[in-house]
């Protein structure tokens, strides 16, 4: 299922931890990326801007293939 604007999503640990993005920054990802819902607020090309609202965190750009719809 394709991720679209407004969807509630979470990051897929296996796809994010071994990614180019992980190698380019701090690879210690916070647990809320994988355990809580985030809302897709924008999509540009292969990336989605995700807002995690339960905790005070900055929005984050993640590749669409690193996300799954939160059930």
Buried (B, 14 or more C-beta within 10 A) or exposed (E): EEBEEEBBBBBBBEBBBEBEBBEEEEEEBEEBBEEBBBBBEEBEEEBBBBEBEEEEBEEBEBBBEBBBBEE
